[in-house]
Amino acid sequence: MSAPEDSTKRDTLTSSSGVDGGEVFAAPRLQSRLNPSAREWNPASERVPEEDRCLYLTFSKGFPLTEAEISHFFAQKYGPCVERVYVHRPAGGWRNPPLFGKVVFNKCSIPAFILNGHNQTRFVVNGRALWCKKFTPRN
């Protein structure tokens, strides 16, 4: 009597091609290296920090863009990727137009994709310059 084959290491597959009455193949069983006791990952609560999903925006003096224009531009160019846009409005109203802002994306890969390896990149949105660079928060 021969020893039974260890079924934890190999599964037997039979070909149904009909050639030679069916061939028998031995395929290795895949072993998972995942921790069965690990806590479930929830992307909604374990998001990448906001500063890692942002680009700092600057406008040409006197030619600012609105939150809606910026959001629409990125959505049109890259799809629904914008979580929110912030444009800094200095005191003084119309006499002091905004010079900078920040766009927060819903994925941390979007800023790197937009910058494409450069420190900064320039877009023209509705005839006005929009400069983008990696956001670095002040401490």
N, C-alpha and C positions, 0 to 999 in steps of 0.2 A: 504494500500500500504506500503510495507516495504522499508526501506532506502537502496539505492544502496551500494554495498560493495565498499570500497575504493580500487580502482585498483592500486594505487601507492604503496600499502603495500603488496599485494598478487597477484600472477598470478595463474590461474587455469590451471591445466594440466589434460588431459584425457588420460587414459590408452587405448591402442589399443589391449589389450590382447584378447578381445573377450569374456572373462569370465564375467558373470553377466551383459552383455550389456555395459561394460566399466565402470571403476571406476573413480571417480573424486577426485583429490588430490589438496590440497592447499599448495603451496610452497612459502616460503618467498622470496621477491624480494631483490636481493643484491644491496646495496647502496655503491657506490664508495666513498672513502674518499680522492681520488686524487684531487688536486687543478686544476680545468680546466683552470685557468689563469696562471699556472706555465710555465716557460720557458722550451722549449724542451731541453732534455739532449743530448749532442753530445759527445760520448766517445773519438773521435779523438782530440777534442780541450780541453777536461776537464779530461785529464789523471792524474793518480796518479803521484806525483813527482818522478823523476828518482831515487833519493836516496832510495826511498821506494821499488824499484823494482830491487835492486842490491845485489850482493854478492861480498865481498872482497875475492880475491884469493891470495894464497901464494904458492910458489914452493920450492922444496928442492934446496939448493944452488948448482948450476952447472947443474941442471936438469929442465930448464924452459920448458913451453909449448907455442905453438904459438896460435894466435887468432883462426885460422882455427881448430886446434886440440880441443880447448876448446869448440868452437861452435858446432863442429861435435859431441863431447862427449855428451853434454847436449841435443842436438837434437835427438840423437840416444836413449838416456835413457828416456827423458821426452817429446819427440815430438817437434814440431816447436815452441819453447818457447823463443828463444834468439833474442833480438833486436840487440845487438852489444856486442863486447868484446874488452876490452882495456888491453894491456899488456905494463907495464912501461919498457921502454928501457933506462937504464942509459947511461951517456956519457962514452965513452971508448970502444964502440963496443963489439967485441967478448970477450975481457978481463973481462968485467963486464956483465955477463948474467942477464936477468930479474929475479927479485925475487918475484914480485907481479903483480896483475892485478885486473880487475873489470869486471864482467859480468852484463849486463843490460837485464832484462827479459821483455817480453811484458805484463805481468800481475803481480800485487803485491803479489798474492798468491803463486807464484812459489818459491821465496826464503824460505818462511816458510815451504812449502811442502818439499823442499830439506833438510832443516835443521832438520825437524821432531822433533821440541822441544829442540834440542841441541844448545849449543852456537856455535859449529863448527862441521864440518864433514869432513871426509877424503875420497877421491876417488883415485883410481889408473888409470891413463890415459896413455895408450901406455907405460906401465911399469914405469911411473913416478908419484910421489905423487902430489896430488892437494888438498890443504886444502881450505875449504870455510867457511866463517863466515859472519854474517850480516854486511853490509856496513854502517859505520857511518862517515859522512863527517866531515872534519876539518873546523872550523870556522875561 
